[in-house]
């Protein structure tokens, strides 16, 4: 599998990438899928990107867009169809259906993966939800885990070295200044880091950041 476009998540108003698919169970239960209207890409097999938020101890879906040739806001017809699945009449949508873990990469990328979400970052925040409510929130020192694995398995570093494994699934990233939130993080219908007016005053207390 090609490396996948991540989901987005806001925590305390700050943007992060999300390596999880909270919508998967809802779509599977309804026996349906989201199809991008323009094209398909191996970089986003699910054909959508959700933007999530943790607020009041719960997980919320605050925006949804399709991803084919590029990212597009939902059409009016697709928005109505999706909200009918939940069911609700507007965003944000409280993710009461979600049971699982949210993996949020933090810090510099250590190892780049080219399959799914296999890249390793300095740390990883793991938030566990039950029926959309946060029940556990912890941070994992993935750098220490990687260093420990390298000490225990002499052949591991060589197997991760792109010079010895051309075209392999992993590659080292050694630039300490690497910033994984590159490019335009915000959903397509948002402007300068601000949610669309249709979300009302729900985000008034949020801290928004200008686009880079």
Backbone as CSV, one residue per row, in Angstrom:
resi,resn,N_x,N_y,N_z,CA_x,CA_y,CA_z,C_x,C_y,C_z
1,UNK,0.843,-1.198,0.000,0.000,0.000,0.000,0.876,1.244,0.000
2,UNK,0.511,2.233,-0.774,1.195,3.516,-0.783,0.967,4.242,0.540
3,UNK,1.934,5.086,0.957,1.722,5.935,2.130,0.432,6.725,1.948
4,UNK,-0.359,6.821,3.010,-1.693,7.403,2.922,-1.760,8.831,3.466
5,UNK,-2.601,9.654,2.814,-2.897,10.987,3.322,-3.542,10.829,4.700
6,UNK,-3.038,11.508,5.725,-3.634,11.351,7.052,-4.927,12.144,7.208
7,UNK,-5.660,11.841,8.251,-6.757,12.675,8.701,-6.168,13.889,9.427
8,UNK,-7.016,14.825,9.822,-6.588,15.994,10.596,-7.293,15.966,11.951
9,UNK,-6.627,16.540,12.951,-7.279,16.678,14.247,-6.799,17.950,14.929
10,UNK,-7.729,18.644,15.554,-7.443,19.831,16.356,-7.487,19.440,17.825
11,UNK,-6.432,19.764,18.552,-6.400,19.530,19.992,-6.031,20.848,20.650
12,UNK,-6.908,21.367,21.486,-6.726,22.693,22.079,-6.526,23.748,20.997
13,UNK,-7.215,23.580,19.878,-7.144,24.535,18.791,-5.922,24.408,17.909
14,UNK,-5.006,23.488,18.216,-3.772,23.348,17.454,-3.890,22.200,16.456
15,UNK,-3.371,22.380,15.233,-3.524,21.352,14.195,-2.491,20.242,14.292
16,UNK,-2.954,19.034,14.047,-2.081,17.860,14.005,-2.577,16.929,12.903
17,UNK,-1.680,16.082,12.418,-2.108,14.973,11.567,-2.631,13.855,12.454
18,UNK,-3.523,13.054,11.910,-4.135,11.946,12.650,-3.971,10.664,11.855
19,UNK,-3.344,9.666,12.467,-3.175,8.367,11.839,-4.233,7.411,12.389
20,UNK,-5.446,7.610,11.959,-6.585,6.769,12.350,-7.739,7.099,11.420
21,UNK,-8.726,6.202,11.384,-9.908,6.403,10.543,-11.172,6.287,11.390
22,UNK,-11.514,7.307,12.159,-12.709,7.206,13.005,-14.001,6.988,12.229
23,UNK,-14.033,7.348,10.942,-15.261,7.160,10.152,-15.453,5.722,9.681
24,UNK,-14.410,4.910,9.752,-14.465,3.584,9.140,-15.639,2.754,9.678
25,UNK,-15.782,2.695,10.996,-16.827,1.845,11.582,-18.228,2.331,11.210
26,UNK,-18.418,3.655,11.172,-19.728,4.186,10.808,-20.088,3.797,9.378
27,UNK,-19.136,3.966,8.447,-19.408,3.631,7.050,-19.613,2.134,6.873
28,UNK,-18.835,1.318,7.602,-18.977,-0.136,7.502,-20.342,-0.584,8.045
29,UNK,-20.761,0.015,9.152,-22.065,-0.346,9.732,-23.204,-0.004,8.782
30,UNK,-23.067,1.116,8.072,-24.102,1.530,7.133,-23.939,0.872,5.759
31,UNK,-22.875,0.053,5.621,-22.580,-0.664,4.368,-22.511,0.302,3.186
32,UNK,-21.722,1.357,3.371,-21.577,2.362,2.327,-20.146,2.864,2.319
33,UNK,-19.834,3.774,1.406,-18.499,4.337,1.281,-18.613,5.737,0.702
34,UNK,-17.549,6.509,0.850,-17.484,7.844,0.265,-16.637,7.765,-0.997
35,UNK,-17.157,8.273,-2.094,-16.452,8.231,-3.374,-16.113,9.640,-3.822
36,UNK,-14.828,9.889,-4.099,-14.431,11.195,-4.632,-15.028,11.373,-6.020
37,UNK,-15.574,12.548,-6.335,-16.275,12.727,-7.607,-15.353,12.881,-8.810
38,UNK,-14.065,13.230,-8.579,-13.212,13.560,-9.716,-12.292,12.421,-10.126
39,UNK,-11.758,11.655,-9.164,-10.777,10.613,-9.495,-10.491,9.810,-8.241
40,UNK,-9.623,8.803,-8.381,-9.133,8.048,-7.236,-7.617,8.120,-7.238
41,UNK,-7.023,8.018,-6.058,-5.573,8.020,-5.944,-5.144,6.955,-4.954
42,UNK,-4.016,6.314,-5.228,-3.494,5.308,-4.295,-2.996,5.950,-3.007
43,UNK,-2.817,7.276,-3.004,-2.362,7.971,-1.800,-3.495,8.196,-0.797
44,UNK,-4.751,7.912,-1.209,-5.887,8.061,-0.289,-6.963,7.063,-0.698
45,UNK,-6.784,5.820,-0.314,-7.723,4.768,-0.720,-9.130,5.011,-0.179
46,UNK,-9.246,5.671,0.972,-10.581,5.883,1.548,-11.349,6.977,0.814
47,UNK,-10.649,7.824,0.027,-11.233,8.862,-0.835,-11.866,10.023,-0.059
48,UNK,-11.486,10.207,1.165,-11.969,11.347,1.943,-10.916,11.734,2.972
49,UNK,-11.044,12.937,3.498,-10.223,13.399,4.621,-11.151,14.055,5.631
50,UNK,-11.153,13.541,6.843,-11.947,14.121,7.915,-11.096,15.049,8.774
51,UNK,-11.703,16.105,9.266,-11.055,16.995,10.222,-11.800,16.861,11.547
52,UNK,-11.065,16.508,12.590,-11.646,16.151,13.878,-11.220,17.135,14.952
53,UNK,-11.903,17.078,16.073,-11.556,17.927,17.209,-11.846,17.157,18.486
54,UNK,-11.018,17.389,19.493,-11.298,16.893,20.841,-11.783,18.089,21.651
55,UNK,-13.024,18.061,22.088,-13.603,19.158,22.867,-14.573,18.577,23.881
56,UNK,-14.520,19.114,25.096,-15.418,18.658,26.173,-15.278,17.156,26.409
57,UNK,-14.056,16.650,26.227,-13.801,15.240,26.487,-14.381,14.301,25.453
58,UNK,-14.746,14.835,24.278,-15.352,14.029,23.226,-14.674,14.279,21.893
59,UNK,-14.857,13.312,20.996,-14.368,13.433,19.632,-15.487,13.957,18.740
60,UNK,-15.158,14.971,17.934,-16.120,15.579,17.023,-15.551,15.584,15.611
61,UNK,-16.414,15.346,14.635,-16.059,15.530,13.237,-16.521,16.927,12.835
62,UNK,-15.557,17.799,12.505,-15.919,19.194,12.249,-15.926,19.547,10.767
63,UNK,-15.296,18.717,9.937,-15.304,18.964,8.491,-15.010,17.661,7.774
64,UNK,-15.508,17.548,6.546,-15.287,16.358,5.734,-15.144,16.792,4.282
65,UNK,-14.142,16.258,3.613,-13.922,16.576,2.205,-13.554,15.298,1.473
66,UNK,-13.738,15.299,0.162,-13.314,14.157,-0.647,-11.874,14.370,-1.103
67,UNK,-11.212,13.274,-1.458,-9.827,13.372,-1.937,-9.652,12.430,-3.119
68,UNK,-9.533,13.021,-4.305,-9.273,12.269,-5.534,-8.013,12.804,-6.172
69,UNK,-8.167,13.627,-7.218,-6.991,14.326,-7.756,-6.447,15.337,-6.755
70,UNK,-7.338,15.845,-5.956,-7.006,16.779,-4.894,-8.141,16.801,-3.905
71,UNK,-8.059,17.686,-2.928,-9.079,17.746,-1.888,-10.178,18.728,-2.279
72,UNK,-11.424,18.286,-2.145,-12.576,19.104,-2.508,-13.589,19.106,-1.365
73,UNK,-14.238,20.241,-1.106,-15.325,20.246,-0.128,-16.487,19.399,-0.626
74,UNK,-17.293,18.901,0.287,-18.451,18.106,-0.101,-19.441,18.963,-0.890
75,UNK,-20.025,18.372,-1.899,-21.131,19.035,-2.585,-22.330,19.086,-1.634
76,UNK,-23.300,19.924,-1.940,-24.492,20.012,-1.095,-25.204,18.667,-1.002
77,UNK,-25.276,17.962,-2.134,-25.956,16.668,-2.147,-25.213,15.653,-1.291
78,UNK,-23.878,15.621,-1.402,-23.106,14.656,-0.613,-23.124,15.020,0.862
79,UNK,-23.122,16.305,1.176,-23.209,16.727,2.574,-24.532,16.264,3.196
80,UNK,-25.625,16.459,2.483,-26.926,16.031,2.987,-26.969,14.520,3.164
81,UNK,-26.396,13.789,2.193,-26.344,12.321,2.274,-25.570,11.877,3.490
82,UNK,-24.386,12.487,3.726,-23.567,12.065,4.856,-24.242,12.380,6.183
83,UNK,-24.765,13.597,6.330,-25.405,13.961,7.592,-26.610,13.065,7.877
84,UNK,-27.242,12.554,6.824,-28.347,11.625,7.008,-27.903,10.271,7.531
85,UNK,-26.629,9.913,7.324,-26.118,8.642,7.827,-25.977,8.649,9.339
86,UNK,-25.696,9.819,9.915,-25.284,9.865,11.323,-26.400,9.469,12.302
87,UNK,-27.612,10.029,12.304,-28.084,11.186,11.537,-27.971,12.461,12.372
88,UNK,-27.772,13.591,11.674,-27.791,14.907,12.281,-28.059,15.911,11.174
89,UNK,-28.159,17.184,11.516,-28.500,18.158,10.481,-27.366,19.118,10.158
90,UNK,-26.223,19.030,10.892,-25.146,19.972,10.626,-23.846,19.498,11.267
91,UNK,-22.740,20.062,10.812,-21.458,19.900,11.477,-21.354,20.946,12.583
92,UNK,-20.623,20.654,13.666,-19.832,19.454,13.948,-20.711,18.270,14.337
93,UNK,-20.184,17.073,14.081,-20.892,15.830,14.354,-20.215,15.141,15.533
94,UNK,-20.958,14.829,16.556,-20.405,14.116,17.700,-20.205,12.657,17.326
95,UNK,-18.975,12.169,17.480,-18.607,10.835,16.977,-18.933,9.751,17.999
96,UNK,-20.213,9.617,18.342,-20.625,8.628,19.348,-20.377,7.198,18.900
97,UNK,-20.216,6.958,17.609,-20.030,5.601,17.099,-18.613,5.074,17.306
98,UNK,-17.656,5.971,17.633,-16.244,5.574,17.559,-15.745,4.938,18.842
99,UNK,-15.238,3.714,18.713,-14.497,3.009,19.759,-13.128,2.678,19.191
100,UNK,-12.079,3.216,19.768,-10.759,2.915,19.244,-9.727,3.927,19.697
101,UNK,-8.556,3.866,19.027,-7.433,4.721,19.387,-7.139,5.722,18.278
102,UNK,-6.829,6.933,18.682,-6.394,7.983,17.781,-4.880,8.134,17.938
103,UNK,-4.136,7.942,16.855,-2.672,8.052,16.874,-2.269,9.386,16.248
104,UNK,-1.595,10.211,17.039,-1.245,11.563,16.608,0.274,11.717,16.653
105,UNK,0.946,11.785,15.492,2.404,11.928,15.490,2.824,13.302,15.989
106,UNK,3.915,13.325,16.761,4.427,14.564,17.353,5.925,14.649,17.096
107,UNK,6.398,15.830,16.735,7.831,16.055,16.574,8.342,15.652,15.201
108,UNK,9.661,15.567,15.107,10.311,15.286,13.826,10.065,13.849,13.380
109,UNK,10.033,13.643,12.066,9.935,12.295,11.521,11.301,11.615,11.635
110,UNK,11.316,10.405,12.170,12.552,9.636,12.319,12.764,8.692,11.148
111,UNK,11.713,7.996,10.792,11.767,7.020,9.701,10.542,7.234,8.827
112,UNK,10.765,7.392,7.541,9.647,7.579,6.611,9.186,6.230,6.093
113,UNK,7.904,5.974,6.221,7.331,4.747,5.699,6.563,5.021,4.420
114,UNK,6.549,4.048,3.540,5.850,4.204,2.266,4.672,3.242,2.149
115,UNK,4.174,2.775,3.295,3.020,1.883,3.329,2.073,2.374,4.419
116,UNK,0.893,2.802,4.048,-0.084,3.234,5.043,0.440,4.385,5.874
117,UNK,0.356,4.234,7.203,0.882,5.229,8.134,2.021,4.602,8.922
118,UNK,3.049,4.134,8.235,4.139,3.400,8.867,5.317,4.279,9.261
119,UNK,5.249,5.595,9.021,6.352,6.477,9.414,6.450,6.553,10.937
120,UNK,7.687,6.735,11.413,7.943,6.878,12.846,8.310,8.329,13.138
121,UNK,7.708,8.894,14.192,8.016,10.239,14.641,8.622,10.178,16.039
122,UNK,9.107,11.318,16.521,9.778,11.354,17.819,8.879,10.841,18.938
123,UNK,7.627,11.263,18.909,6.665,10.828,19.917,5.328,10.569,19.237
124,UNK,4.450,9.909,19.947,3.106,9.666,19.429,2.112,9.794,20.573
125,UNK,1.125,10.644,20.383,0.052,10.768,21.361,-1.037,9.778,20.995
126,UNK,-1.483,9.007,21.957,-2.493,7.975,21.725,-3.698,8.272,22.615
127,UNK,-4.816,8.586,21.981,-6.052,8.908,22.696,-7.050,7.780,22.448
128,UNK,-7.518,7.170,23.520,-8.476,6.065,23.425,-9.888,6.587,23.692
129,UNK,-10.804,6.210,22.812,-12.197,6.656,22.932,-13.133,5.466,23.062
130,UNK,-14.191,5.653,23.825,-15.286,4.693,23.912,-16.580,5.462,23.653
131,UNK,-17.292,5.062,22.605,-18.504,5.766,22.182,-18.231,7.269,22.022
132,UNK,-17.057,7.559,21.470,-16.680,8.933,21.183,-16.155,9.730,22.355
133,UNK,-16.195,9.161,23.548,-15.722,9.880,24.737,-14.287,9.459,25.059
134,UNK,-13.423,10.418,25.382,-12.026,10.131,25.709,-11.957,9.422,27.056
135,UNK,-11.338,8.229,27.067,-11.184,7.482,28.313,-9.716,7.327,28.704
136,UNK,-8.807,7.602,27.759,-7.381,7.531,28.082,-6.618,8.424,27.113
137,UNK,-5.615,9.114,27.639,-4.805,10.020,26.830,-3.360,9.889,27.297
138,UNK,-2.502,9.373,26.453,-1.111,9.164,26.850,-0.182,9.512,25.700
139,UNK,1.093,9.699,26.032,2.102,10.004,25.025,3.167,8.921,25.053
140,UNK,3.513,8.401,23.883,4.470,7.311,23.749,5.787,7.866,23.216
141,UNK,6.891,7.502,23.854,8.224,7.925,23.413,8.683,6.961,22.328
142,UNK,8.291,7.225,21.087,8.631,6.314,19.992,10.106,6.378,19.630
143,UNK,10.766,7.511,19.911,12.215,7.578,19.691,12.933,6.581,20.581
144,UNK,12.564,6.519,21.858,13.181,5.561,22.774,12.893,4.129,22.336
145,UNK,11.687,3.866,21.846,11.346,2.528,21.363,12.229,2.136,20.184
146,UNK,12.436,3.087,19.248,13.258,2.801,18.081,14.715,2.571,18.485
147,UNK,15.234,3.410,19.383,16.616,3.241,19.841,16.806,1.896,20.534
148,UNK,15.832,1.491,21.340,15.913,0.206,22.026,15.900,-0.945,21.027
149,UNK,15.062,-0.837,20.015,15.009,-1.892,18.992,16.312,-1.979,18.218
150,UNK,16.934,-0.834,17.944,18.198,-0.834,17.206,19.313,-1.480,18.022
151,UNK,19.295,-1.274,19.354,20.308,-1.899,20.209,20.133,-3.406,20.273
152,UNK,18.902,-3.860,20.256,18.628,-5.288,20.411,18.790,-6.069,19.118
153,UNK,18.598,-5.409,17.991,18.626,-6.101,16.699,19.636,-5.423,15.784
154,UNK,20.818,-6.023,15.682,21.915,-5.397,14.953,21.585,-5.170,13.484
155,UNK,20.797,-6.037,12.901,20.512,-5.902,11.480,19.413,-4.915,11.146
156,UNK,18.765,-4.345,12.189,17.609,-3.499,11.920,17.997,-2.204,11.207
157,UNK,19.086,-1.555,11.685,19.465,-0.285,11.060,19.818,-0.476,9.588
158,UNK,20.514,-1.568,9.300,20.858,-1.819,7.901,19.605,-2.047,7.063
159,UNK,18.623,-2.728,7.644,17.390,-2.987,6.887,16.596,-1.706,6.655
160,UNK,16.824,-0.692,7.509,16.133,0.576,7.338,16.903,1.558,6.474
161,UNK,18.132,1.226,6.133,19.000,2.129,5.389,18.615,2.114,3.917
162,UNK,18.161,3.242,3.359,17.736,3.251,1.956,18.863,2.972,0.984
163,UNK,20.139,3.210,1.396,21.259,2.934,0.508,21.440,1.432,0.297
164,UNK,21.090,0.653,1.311,21.226,-0.802,1.204,19.957,-1.473,0.717
165,UNK,18.846,-0.769,0.828,17.577,-1.366,0.400,16.859,-0.400,-0.535
166,UNK,17.394,-0.216,-1.742,16.754,0.729,-2.666,15.313,0.332,-2.947
167,UNK,14.429,1.319,-2.834,13.021,1.044,-3.076,12.324,0.361,-1.930
168,UNK,13.027,0.229,-0.784,12.437,-0.439,0.369,11.341,0.389,1.009
169,UNK,10.655,-0.171,1.998,9.492,0.505,2.574,9.829,1.631,3.538
170,UNK,11.094,1.728,3.990,11.438,2.720,4.998,12.674,3.513,4.580
171,UNK,12.768,4.746,5.043,13.935,5.571,4.761,14.177,6.496,5.943
172,UNK,15.440,6.707,6.287,15.782,7.583,7.409,15.543,9.046,7.057
173,UNK,15.043,9.823,8.027,14.953,11.273,7.919,15.817,11.832,9.051
174,UNK,16.880,12.540,8.708,17.826,12.979,9.728,17.802,14.483,9.977
175,UNK,17.004,15.235,9.232,16.942,16.677,9.399,16.159,17.014,10.661
176,UNK,16.848,17.573,11.668,16.189,17.899,12.935,15.130,18.975,12.779
177,UNK,15.217,19.748,11.707,14.261,20.828,11.486,13.062,20.380,10.661
178,UNK,12.969,19.099,10.385,11.860,18.608,9.575,10.538,18.944,10.258
179,UNK,9.650,19.569,9.526,8.329,19.933,10.049,7.281,19.163,9.271
180,UNK,6.575,18.239,9.978,5.657,17.354,9.257,4.322,18.013,8.944
181,UNK,4.070,19.197,9.488,2.844,19.905,9.123,3.148,20.892,8.001
182,UNK,3.592,20.360,6.877,3.914,21.208,5.739,2.677,21.422,4.879
183,UNK,2.716,22.480,4.080,1.651,22.708,3.120,0.391,23.257,3.760
184,UNK,-0.689,23.098,3.070,-1.962,23.686,3.481,-2.724,22.676,4.325
185,UNK,-2.639,22.832,5.643,-3.242,21.856,6.549,-4.758,21.961,6.562
186,UNK,-5.301,23.164,6.417,-6.709,23.407,6.698,-7.620,22.829,5.615
187,UNK,-8.837,22.426,5.986,-9.803,21.933,4.995,-10.085,22.988,3.931
188,UNK,-10.515,22.572,2.747,-10.626,23.517,1.627,-11.629,24.641,1.828
189,UNK,-12.682,24.430,2.648,-13.684,25.494,2.811,-13.353,26.433,3.967
190,UNK,-12.225,26.187,4.673,-11.819,27.069,5.759,-10.939,28.178,5.202
191,UNK,-10.913,29.340,5.863,-10.146,30.484,5.387,-9.228,30.984,6.495
192,UNK,-7.921,31.011,6.205,-6.925,31.512,7.160,-7.076,30.872,8.534
193,UNK,-7.330,29.568,8.544,-7.424,28.856,9.807,-8.717,29.038,10.546
194,UNK,-9.721,29.652,9.926,-11.005,29.874,10.584,-12.068,28.969,9.984
195,UNK,-12.869,28.388,10.845,-13.954,27.528,10.394,-14.992,28.344,9.647
196,UNK,-15.728,27.708,8.726,-16.776,28.434,8.008,-17.870,28.925,8.948
197,UNK,-18.548,29.979,8.546,-19.568,30.587,9.401,-20.699,29.624,9.736
198,UNK,-20.900,28.592,8.893,-21.994,27.645,9.130,-21.791,26.851,10.413
199,UNK,-20.566,26.835,10.962,-20.334,26.144,12.227,-20.745,27.001,13.423
200,UNK,-21.154,28.237,13.171,-21.658,29.086,14.239,-20.595,29.446,15.254
201,UNK,-20.994,29.546,16.521,-20.091,30.001,17.580,-19.416,28.851,18.305
202,UNK,-19.546,27.649,17.778,-19.020,26.475,18.477,-17.520,26.571,18.699
203,UNK,-16.785,27.281,17.798,-15.337,27.349,17.870,-14.818,28.674,18.437
204,UNK,-15.681,29.467,19.039,-15.266,30.799,19.485,-14.068,30.721,20.422
205,UNK,-14.017,29.694,21.280,-12.937,29.600,22.257,-11.675,28.980,21.678
206,UNK,-11.713,28.546,20.425,-10.549,27.902,19.829,-9.429,28.891,19.537
207,UNK,-8.219,28.389,19.470,-7.065,29.189,19.074,-6.688,28.816,17.650
208,UNK,-6.826,29.752,16.720,-6.607,29.445,15.313,-5.256,29.971,14.864
209,UNK,-4.654,29.288,13.906,-3.349,29.637,13.400,-3.438,29.989,11.934
210,UNK,-2.700,30.996,11.511,-2.687,31.384,10.111,-2.078,30.266,9.280
211,UNK,-2.530,30.150,8.036,-1.926,29.190,7.140,-0.473,29.588,6.878
212,UNK,0.434,28.602,6.697,1.831,28.939,6.409,1.950,29.594,5.051
